[in-house]
Amino acid sequence: MTALNAVNRRMVAVAALAASAALTLTGCSAGQISQTADQVAAVNGNSADVEKIALRNVHIVFPGNGYTNVKGEKALIALSIVNLSETVTDELTSVDTDLGPVKITPPAGQSAIVLKPQQNVLTATAPAGAPAAGDSHGTDSHGDSHGTPTTTPAPSGTATPAADDPAANPATIEITGLTKDITPGLTYKVRFNFKNNGTVVVDVPVDAAHAERKVTDKSGPAEEGHGGGGH
């Protein structure tokens, strides 16, 4: 009986060890799958949804072209607004933030930022007629614009921007009279108020500067179209 009991105890110990190993492997596998499922592609700005409205790539534009992002002056908010509804039109009625008053300028020819069903509306990343944020053309070493950007009238007979091209006729959302400096690396709460879909609060980051690629003896080849600033 003593020998039989010893054999039984060894069998129980082996079974318990095998079960423990199986649970450990299962737990590791599940963890890896879960982490992979939660990964998202890196984007410049933040995203938020409210009912049928989707806000994408919401960010404060890096200083330049008259936008200094310092207390008492102006900053520019850029984003894409999509109306996911197939039947109901909506409207961005206002934007507010503790950073200061917000001025909304609708796309040219419109009295408000109206979002028709399945429509995408973009906001400008630079004033009309100015280079995009991060483009050094037309700015000095401090990122300030040389003079006030102006819009050049289209020549006679030139067609106006296509209504179905949001990038050709963007809206503008400006924070004026900033109550404090805007600091890269931080996020700032901004509320977007829609007529039908309600209000959504977004933690808005600041756009990063477009830094030149630094090449050393350990650098690999530059990607196509991303050279070392030889424009």
ChimeraX commands (.cxc) that place a marker at each C-alpha (Angstrom):
marker #1 position 0.00,0.00,0.00 radius 0.5
marker #1 position 2.89,2.36,0.77 radius 0.5
marker #1 position 4.42,1.90,-2.69 radius 0.5
marker #1 position 1.02,2.38,-4.36 radius 0.5
marker #1 position 0.39,5.57,-2.42 radius 0.5
marker #1 position 3.80,6.93,-3.44 radius 0.5
marker #1 position 3.03,6.22,-7.12 radius 0.5
marker #1 position -0.37,7.91,-6.83 radius 0.5
marker #1 position 1.20,10.99,-5.24 radius 0.5
marker #1 position 3.74,11.25,-8.07 radius 0.5
marker #1 position 0.99,10.97,-10.69 radius 0.5
marker #1 position -1.03,13.71,-8.99 radius 0.5
marker #1 position 2.02,15.97,-8.84 radius 0.5
marker #1 position 2.78,15.44,-12.54 radius 0.5
marker #1 position -0.83,16.16,-13.50 radius 0.5
marker #1 position -0.90,19.35,-11.45 radius 0.5
marker #1 position 2.37,20.53,-13.01 radius 0.5
marker #1 position 1.04,19.89,-16.53 radius 0.5
marker #1 position -2.20,21.77,-15.78 radius 0.5
marker #1 position -0.27,24.72,-14.38 radius 0.5
marker #1 position 1.94,24.89,-17.47 radius 0.5
marker #1 position -1.10,24.80,-19.76 radius 0.5
marker #1 position -2.78,27.64,-17.88 radius 0.5
marker #1 position 0.41,29.71,-18.04 radius 0.5
marker #1 position 0.74,29.25,-21.78 radius 0.5
marker #1 position -2.95,30.04,-22.32 radius 0.5
marker #1 position -2.67,33.23,-20.26 radius 0.5
marker #1 position 0.37,34.44,-22.20 radius 0.5
marker #1 position -1.29,33.74,-25.52 radius 0.5
marker #1 position -4.47,35.58,-24.51 radius 0.5
marker #1 position -2.43,38.55,-23.33 radius 0.5
marker #1 position -0.63,38.86,-26.65 radius 0.5
marker #1 position -3.87,38.70,-28.63 radius 0.5
marker #1 position -5.50,41.31,-26.39 radius 0.5
marker #1 position -2.56,43.70,-26.69 radius 0.5
marker #1 position -2.55,43.36,-30.47 radius 0.5
marker #1 position -6.28,44.06,-30.62 radius 0.5
marker #1 position -5.83,47.29,-28.63 radius 0.5
marker #1 position -3.05,48.69,-30.83 radius 0.5
marker #1 position -3.98,51.61,-33.06 radius 0.5
marker #1 position -2.04,53.44,-35.72 radius 0.5
marker #1 position -0.20,56.53,-34.57 radius 0.5
marker #1 position -1.88,59.74,-35.73 radius 0.5
marker #1 position -1.03,63.40,-35.42 radius 0.5
marker #1 position -4.19,64.38,-33.52 radius 0.5
marker #1 position -6.90,62.94,-31.33 radius 0.5
marker #1 position -10.24,61.38,-32.29 radius 0.5
marker #1 position -13.72,61.46,-30.77 radius 0.5
marker #1 position -17.28,60.44,-31.65 radius 0.5
marker #1 position -20.64,61.88,-30.59 radius 0.5
marker #1 position -23.70,60.03,-31.87 radius 0.5
marker #1 position -23.36,60.13,-35.70 radius 0.5
marker #1 position -20.53,62.67,-35.80 radius 0.5
marker #1 position -16.88,61.57,-36.01 radius 0.5
marker #1 position -14.00,63.96,-35.28 radius 0.5
marker #1 position -10.62,62.85,-36.58 radius 0.5
marker #1 position -7.03,64.14,-36.32 radius 0.5
marker #1 position -8.01,66.97,-33.97 radius 0.5
marker #1 position -4.95,69.08,-33.16 radius 0.5
marker #1 position -3.69,72.60,-32.56 radius 0.5
marker #1 position -1.49,73.65,-35.48 radius 0.5
marker #1 position 2.20,74.29,-34.81 radius 0.5
marker #1 position 3.00,78.04,-34.67 radius 0.5
marker #1 position 3.47,79.82,-37.99 radius 0.5
marker #1 position 1.73,81.98,-40.59 radius 0.5
marker #1 position 0.52,84.49,-38.00 radius 0.5
marker #1 position -0.46,81.91,-35.37 radius 0.5
marker #1 position 1.98,82.22,-32.47 radius 0.5
marker #1 position 0.24,80.05,-29.84 radius 0.5
marker #1 position 1.30,82.49,-27.11 radius 0.5
marker #1 position -0.81,84.31,-24.53 radius 0.5
marker #1 position -2.83,87.19,-25.96 radius 0.5
marker #1 position -2.52,86.06,-29.56 radius 0.5
marker #1 position -4.00,83.31,-31.79 radius 0.5
marker #1 position -3.92,79.55,-32.41 radius 0.5
marker #1 position -5.48,77.40,-35.12 radius 0.5
marker #1 position -7.44,74.17,-34.59 radius 0.5
marker #1 position -7.38,71.63,-37.42 radius 0.5
marker #1 position -9.53,68.52,-37.77 radius 0.5
marker #1 position -11.79,66.49,-40.02 radius 0.5
marker #1 position -15.53,66.29,-39.18 radius 0.5
marker #1 position -17.58,63.46,-40.68 radius 0.5
marker #1 position -21.36,63.08,-40.56 radius 0.5
marker #1 position -21.93,59.31,-40.52 radius 0.5
marker #1 position -25.71,59.61,-40.77 radius 0.5
marker #1 position -27.26,58.58,-44.07 radius 0.5
marker #1 position -30.29,60.84,-43.70 radius 0.5
marker #1 position -29.86,63.63,-41.10 radius 0.5
marker #1 position -27.98,66.90,-41.67 radius 0.5
marker #1 position -26.18,68.51,-38.72 radius 0.5
marker #1 position -24.34,71.74,-37.97 radius 0.5
marker #1 position -21.35,72.73,-35.85 radius 0.5
marker #1 position -22.94,75.55,-33.86 radius 0.5
marker #1 position -19.97,76.54,-31.67 radius 0.5
marker #1 position -16.58,75.55,-30.26 radius 0.5
marker #1 position -15.41,76.62,-26.82 radius 0.5
marker #1 position -12.35,76.18,-24.65 radius 0.5
marker #1 position -10.71,77.70,-21.58 radius 0.5
marker #1 position -7.86,78.78,-23.87 radius 0.5
marker #1 position -9.90,81.73,-25.13 radius 0.5
marker #1 position -12.73,82.78,-27.48 radius 0.5
marker #1 position -13.15,80.64,-30.60 radius 0.5
marker #1 position -13.95,82.09,-34.02 radius 0.5
marker #1 position -15.51,79.79,-36.64 radius 0.5
marker #1 position -15.29,80.72,-40.32 radius 0.5
marker #1 position -17.40,78.41,-42.53 radius 0.5
marker #1 position -16.23,77.26,-45.96 radius 0.5
marker #1 position -16.48,79.93,-48.65 radius 0.5
marker #1 position -20.05,80.52,-49.77 radius 0.5
marker #1 position -21.60,79.06,-46.61 radius 0.5
marker #1 position -23.07,80.79,-43.55 radius 0.5
marker #1 position -22.28,77.90,-41.16 radius 0.5
marker #1 position -20.37,74.63,-40.98 radius 0.5
marker #1 position -23.19,72.41,-42.23 radius 0.5
marker #1 position -22.63,68.64,-42.33 radius 0.5
marker #1 position -24.83,66.92,-44.87 radius 0.5
marker #1 position -25.37,63.14,-44.60 radius 0.5
marker #1 position -22.15,61.23,-45.28 radius 0.5
marker #1 position -20.25,64.50,-45.73 radius 0.5
marker #1 position -16.69,65.23,-44.59 radius 0.5
marker #1 position -15.68,68.80,-43.69 radius 0.5
marker #1 position -12.04,69.80,-43.15 radius 0.5
marker #1 position -10.70,72.83,-41.31 radius 0.5
marker #1 position -7.68,74.75,-42.57 radius 0.5
marker #1 position -4.16,74.13,-41.29 radius 0.5
marker #1 position -3.05,77.60,-42.46 radius 0.5
marker #1 position -4.72,80.86,-43.46 radius 0.5
marker #1 position -5.95,81.17,-47.04 radius 0.5
marker #1 position -3.03,81.93,-49.35 radius 0.5
marker #1 position -0.39,80.92,-46.78 radius 0.5
marker #1 position 1.81,77.81,-46.79 radius 0.5
marker #1 position 0.78,74.93,-44.56 radius 0.5
marker #1 position 2.07,74.76,-40.99 radius 0.5
marker #1 position 5.67,73.54,-40.87 radius 0.5
marker #1 position 6.48,74.88,-44.36 radius 0.5
marker #1 position 9.36,77.33,-44.06 radius 0.5
marker #1 position 8.48,79.25,-47.22 radius 0.5
marker #1 position 7.18,82.72,-46.37 radius 0.5
marker #1 position 8.25,82.57,-42.70 radius 0.5
marker #1 position 11.30,83.75,-40.83 radius 0.5
marker #1 position 13.51,81.73,-38.49 radius 0.5
marker #1 position 10.98,82.13,-35.69 radius 0.5
marker #1 position 8.06,80.81,-37.72 radius 0.5
marker #1 position 6.42,84.24,-38.04 radius 0.5
marker #1 position 4.87,85.16,-41.36 radius 0.5
marker #1 position 6.26,87.97,-43.52 radius 0.5
marker #1 position 3.22,90.23,-43.72 radius 0.5
marker #1 position -0.42,89.34,-43.51 radius 0.5
marker #1 position -1.44,86.34,-45.64 radius 0.5
marker #1 position -4.02,87.23,-48.25 radius 0.5
marker #1 position -6.19,85.25,-50.60 radius 0.5
marker #1 position -5.41,85.72,-54.29 radius 0.5
marker #1 position -8.62,86.04,-56.35 radius 0.5
marker #1 position -9.09,83.36,-58.98 radius 0.5
marker #1 position -8.59,84.54,-62.57 radius 0.5
marker #1 position -11.72,85.34,-64.54 radius 0.5
marker #1 position -13.35,82.19,-65.86 radius 0.5
marker #1 position -11.66,79.92,-63.30 radius 0.5
marker #1 position -13.96,77.37,-61.72 radius 0.5
marker #1 position -14.58,77.56,-57.99 radius 0.5
marker #1 position -13.44,74.65,-55.76 radius 0.5
marker #1 position -15.50,71.50,-56.21 radius 0.5
marker #1 position -18.21,71.12,-53.56 radius 0.5
marker #1 position -17.26,67.48,-53.03 radius 0.5
marker #1 position -13.60,68.29,-52.30 radius 0.5
marker #1 position -13.38,69.33,-48.62 radius 0.5
marker #1 position -9.68,70.17,-48.84 radius 0.5
marker #1 position -10.33,72.68,-51.63 radius 0.5
marker #1 position -12.76,74.73,-49.51 radius 0.5
marker #1 position -11.97,74.25,-45.81 radius 0.5
marker #1 position -13.50,75.94,-42.79 radius 0.5
marker #1 position -11.34,77.75,-40.21 radius 0.5
marker #1 position -11.45,77.42,-36.42 radius 0.5
marker #1 position -9.31,79.97,-34.56 radius 0.5
marker #1 position -8.69,80.52,-30.85 radius 0.5
marker #1 position -8.26,84.28,-30.36 radius 0.5
marker #1 position -6.97,86.18,-27.34 radius 0.5
marker #1 position -5.26,83.15,-25.82 radius 0.5
marker #1 position -5.46,83.11,-22.03 radius 0.5
marker #1 position -2.09,81.33,-21.78 radius 0.5
marker #1 position 0.73,79.94,-23.87 radius 0.5
marker #1 position 0.03,76.67,-25.69 radius 0.5
marker #1 position 2.81,74.17,-25.01 radius 0.5
marker #1 position 3.71,71.24,-27.31 radius 0.5
marker #1 position 3.48,67.90,-25.51 radius 0.5
marker #1 position 0.37,68.89,-23.56 radius 0.5
marker #1 position -3.31,68.47,-24.43 radius 0.5
marker #1 position -6.08,71.04,-24.04 radius 0.5
marker #1 position -9.81,70.44,-23.61 radius 0.5
marker #1 position -11.95,71.75,-26.45 radius 0.5
marker #1 position -15.75,71.36,-26.68 radius 0.5
marker #1 position -17.42,70.90,-30.06 radius 0.5
marker #1 position -21.17,71.64,-30.01 radius 0.5
marker #1 position -23.42,70.19,-32.71 radius 0.5
marker #1 position -27.04,71.15,-33.34 radius 0.5
marker #1 position -28.45,67.60,-33.46 radius 0.5
marker #1 position -25.76,65.28,-32.13 radius 0.5
marker #1 position -24.83,67.19,-28.98 radius 0.5
marker #1 position -21.49,68.09,-27.43 radius 0.5
marker #1 position -18.19,66.23,-27.34 radius 0.5
marker #1 position -15.10,67.23,-25.32 radius 0.5
marker #1 position -11.76,66.41,-26.91 radius 0.5
marker #1 position -8.29,66.46,-25.33 radius 0.5
marker #1 position -6.51,68.23,-28.17 radius 0.5
marker #1 position -2.73,67.84,-28.62 radius 0.5
marker #1 position -0.38,70.31,-30.27 radius 0.5
marker #1 position 1.03,69.50,-33.69 radius 0.5
marker #1 position 4.73,68.60,-33.69 radius 0.5
marker #1 position 7.20,70.60,-35.76 radius 0.5
marker #1 position 8.38,69.18,-39.07 radius 0.5
marker #1 position 11.99,68.47,-38.16 radius 0.5
marker #1 position 14.62,67.72,-40.77 radius 0.5
marker #1 position 16.00,64.17,-40.86 radius 0.5
marker #1 position 19.39,63.95,-39.09 radius 0.5
marker #1 position 21.80,61.71,-40.96 radius 0.5
marker #1 position 24.73,59.97,-39.21 radius 0.5
marker #1 position 27.02,57.07,-40.09 radius 0.5
marker #1 position 24.42,54.78,-38.46 radius 0.5
marker #1 position 21.47,56.13,-40.45 radius 0.5
marker #1 position 19.78,53.88,-42.94 radius 0.5
marker #1 position 18.69,55.06,-46.39 radius 0.5
marker #1 position 16.01,57.76,-46.39 radius 0.5
marker #1 position 12.52,56.77,-47.47 radius 0.5
marker #1 position 11.36,57.94,-50.89 radius 0.5
marker #1 position 10.21,61.53,-50.64 radius 0.5
marker #1 position 11.78,62.03,-47.19 radius 0.5
marker #1 position 15.25,63.26,-47.95 radius 0.5
marker #1 position 17.42,65.44,-45.79 radius 0.5
marker #1 position 15.84,68.77,-46.66 radius 0.5
marker #1 position 17.15,69.21,-50.16 radius 0.5
marker #1 position 13.99,70.98,-51.37 radius 0.5
marker link #1:1,2 radius 0.2
marker link #1:2,3 radius 0.2
marker link #1:3,4 radius 0.2
marker link #1:4,5 radius 0.2
marker link #1:5,6 radius 0.2
marker link #1:6,7 radius 0.2
marker link #1:7,8 radius 0.2
marker link #1:8,9 radius 0.2
marker link #1:9,10 radius 0.2
marker link #1:10,11 radius 0.2
marker link #1:11,12 radius 0.2
marker link #1:12,13 radius 0.2
marker link #1:13,14 radius 0.2
marker link #1:14,15 radius 0.2
marker link #1:15,16 radius 0.2
marker link #1:16,17 radius 0.2
marker link #1:17,18 radius 0.2
marker link #1:18,19 radius 0.2
marker link #1:19,20 radius 0.2
marker link #1:20,21 radius 0.2
marker link #1:21,22 radius 0.2
marker link #1:22,23 radius 0.2
marker link #1:23,24 radius 0.2
marker link #1:24,25 radius 0.2
marker link #1:25,26 radius 0.2
marker link #1:26,27 radius 0.2
marker link #1:27,28 radius 0.2
marker link #1:28,29 radius 0.2
marker link #1:29,30 radius 0.2
marker link #1:30,31 radius 0.2
marker link #1:31,32 radius 0.2
marker link #1:32,33 radius 0.2
marker link #1:33,34 radius 0.2
marker link #1:34,35 radius 0.2
marker link #1:35,36 radius 0.2
marker link #1:36,37 radius 0.2
marker link #1:37,38 radius 0.2
marker link #1:38,39 radius 0.2
marker link #1:39,40 radius 0.2
marker link #1:40,41 radius 0.2
marker link #1:41,42 radius 0.2
marker link #1:42,43 radius 0.2
marker link #1:43,44 radius 0.2
marker link #1:44,45 radius 0.2
marker link #1:45,46 radius 0.2
marker link #1:46,47 radius 0.2
marker link #1:47,48 radius 0.2
marker link #1:48,49 radius 0.2
marker link #1:49,50 radius 0.2
marker link #1:50,51 radius 0.2
marker link #1:51,52 radius 0.2
marker link #1:52,53 radius 0.2
marker link #1:53,54 radius 0.2
marker link #1:54,55 radius 0.2
marker link #1:55,56 radius 0.2
marker link #1:56,57 radius 0.2
marker link #1:57,58 radius 0.2
marker link #1:58,59 radius 0.2
marker link #1:59,60 radius 0.2
marker link #1:60,61 radius 0.2
marker link #1:61,62 radius 0.2
marker link #1:62,63 radius 0.2
marker link #1:63,64 radius 0.2
marker link #1:64,65 radius 0.2
marker link #1:65,66 radius 0.2
marker link #1:66,67 radius 0.2
marker link #1:67,68 radius 0.2
marker link #1:68,69 radius 0.2
marker link #1:69,70 radius 0.2
marker link #1:70,71 radius 0.2
marker link #1:71,72 radius 0.2
marker link #1:72,73 radius 0.2
marker link #1:73,74 radius 0.2
marker link #1:74,75 radius 0.2
marker link #1:75,76 radius 0.2
marker link #1:76,77 radius 0.2
marker link #1:77,78 radius 0.2
marker link #1:78,79 radius 0.2
marker link #1:79,80 radius 0.2
marker link #1:80,81 radius 0.2
marker link #1:81,82 radius 0.2
marker link #1:82,83 radius 0.2
marker link #1:83,84 radius 0.2
marker link #1:84,85 radius 0.2
marker link #1:85,86 radius 0.2
marker link #1:86,87 radius 0.2
marker link #1:87,88 radius 0.2
marker link #1:88,89 radius 0.2
marker link #1:89,90 radius 0.2
marker link #1:90,91 radius 0.2
marker link #1:91,92 radius 0.2
marker link #1:92,93 radius 0.2
marker link #1:93,94 radius 0.2
marker link #1:94,95 radius 0.2
marker link #1:95,96 radius 0.2
marker link #1:96,97 radius 0.2
marker link #1:97,98 radius 0.2
marker link #1:98,99 radius 0.2
marker link #1:99,100 radius 0.2
marker link #1:100,101 radius 0.2
marker link #1:101,102 radius 0.2
marker link #1:102,103 radius 0.2
marker link #1:103,104 radius 0.2
marker link #1:104,105 radius 0.2
marker link #1:105,106 radius 0.2
marker link #1:106,107 radius 0.2
marker link #1:107,108 radius 0.2
marker link #1:108,109 radius 0.2
marker link #1:109,110 radius 0.2
marker link #1:110,111 radius 0.2
marker link #1:111,112 radius 0.2
marker link #1:112,113 radius 0.2
marker link #1:113,114 radius 0.2
marker link #1:114,115 radius 0.2
marker link #1:115,116 radius 0.2
marker link #1:116,117 radius 0.2
marker link #1:117,118 radius 0.2
marker link #1:118,119 radius 0.2
marker link #1:119,120 radius 0.2
marker link #1:120,121 radius 0.2
marker link #1:121,122 radius 0.2
marker link #1:122,123 radius 0.2
marker link #1:123,124 radius 0.2
marker link #1:124,125 radius 0.2
marker link #1:125,126 radius 0.2
marker link #1:126,127 radius 0.2
marker link #1:127,128 radius 0.2
marker link #1:128,129 radius 0.2
marker link #1:129,130 radius 0.2
marker link #1:130,131 radius 0.2
marker link #1:131,132 radius 0.2
marker link #1:132,133 radius 0.2
marker link #1:133,134 radius 0.2
marker link #1:134,135 radius 0.2
marker link #1:135,136 radius 0.2
marker link #1:136,137 radius 0.2
marker link #1:137,138 radius 0.2
marker link #1:138,139 radius 0.2
marker link #1:139,140 radius 0.2
marker link #1:140,141 radius 0.2
marker link #1:141,142 radius 0.2
marker link #1:142,143 radius 0.2
marker link #1:143,144 radius 0.2
marker link #1:144,145 radius 0.2
marker link #1:145,146 radius 0.2
marker link #1:146,147 radius 0.2
marker link #1:147,148 radius 0.2
marker link #1:148,149 radius 0.2
marker link #1:149,150 radius 0.2
marker link #1:150,151 radius 0.2
marker link #1:151,152 radius 0.2
marker link #1:152,153 radius 0.2
marker link #1:153,154 radius 0.2
marker link #1:154,155 radius 0.2
marker link #1:155,156 radius 0.2
marker link #1:156,157 radius 0.2
marker link #1:157,158 radius 0.2
marker link #1:158,159 radius 0.2
marker link #1:159,160 radius 0.2
marker link #1:160,161 radius 0.2
marker link #1:161,162 radius 0.2
marker link #1:162,163 radius 0.2
marker link #1:163,164 radius 0.2
marker link #1:164,165 radius 0.2
marker link #1:165,166 radius 0.2
marker link #1:166,167 radius 0.2
marker link #1:167,168 radius 0.2
marker link #1:168,169 radius 0.2
marker link #1:169,170 radius 0.2
marker link #1:170,171 radius 0.2
marker link #1:171,172 radius 0.2
marker link #1:172,173 radius 0.2
marker link #1:173,174 radius 0.2
marker link #1:174,175 radius 0.2
marker link #1:175,176 radius 0.2
marker link #1:176,177 radius 0.2
marker link #1:177,178 radius 0.2
marker link #1:178,179 radius 0.2
marker link #1:179,180 radius 0.2
marker link #1:180,181 radius 0.2
marker link #1:181,182 radius 0.2
marker link #1:182,183 radius 0.2
marker link #1:183,184 radius 0.2
marker link #1:184,185 radius 0.2
marker link #1:185,186 radius 0.2
marker link #1:186,187 radius 0.2
marker link #1:187,188 radius 0.2
marker link #1:188,189 radius 0.2
marker link #1:189,190 radius 0.2
marker link #1:190,191 radius 0.2
marker link #1:191,192 radius 0.2
marker link #1:192,193 radius 0.2
marker link #1:193,194 radius 0.2
marker link #1:194,195 radius 0.2
marker link #1:195,196 radius 0.2
marker link #1:196,197 radius 0.2
marker link #1:197,198 radius 0.2
marker link #1:198,199 radius 0.2
marker link #1:199,200 radius 0.2
marker link #1:200,201 radius 0.2
marker link #1:201,202 radius 0.2
marker link #1:202,203 radius 0.2
marker link #1:203,204 radius 0.2
marker link #1:204,205 radius 0.2
marker link #1:205,206 radius 0.2
marker link #1:206,207 radius 0.2
marker link #1:207,208 radius 0.2
marker link #1:208,209 radius 0.2
marker link #1:209,210 radius 0.2
marker link #1:210,211 radius 0.2
marker link #1:211,212 radius 0.2
marker link #1:212,213 radius 0.2
marker link #1:213,214 radius 0.2
marker link #1:214,215 radius 0.2
marker link #1:215,216 radius 0.2
marker link #1:216,217 radius 0.2
marker link #1:217,218 radius 0.2
marker link #1:218,219 radius 0.2
marker link #1:219,220 radius 0.2
marker link #1:220,221 radius 0.2
marker link #1:221,222 radius 0.2
marker link #1:222,223 radius 0.2
marker link #1:223,224 radius 0.2
marker link #1:224,225 radius 0.2
marker link #1:225,226 radius 0.2
marker link #1:226,227 radius 0.2
marker link #1:227,228 radius 0.2
marker link #1:228,229 radius 0.2
marker link #1:229,230 radius 0.2
marker link #1:230,231 radius 0.2
view
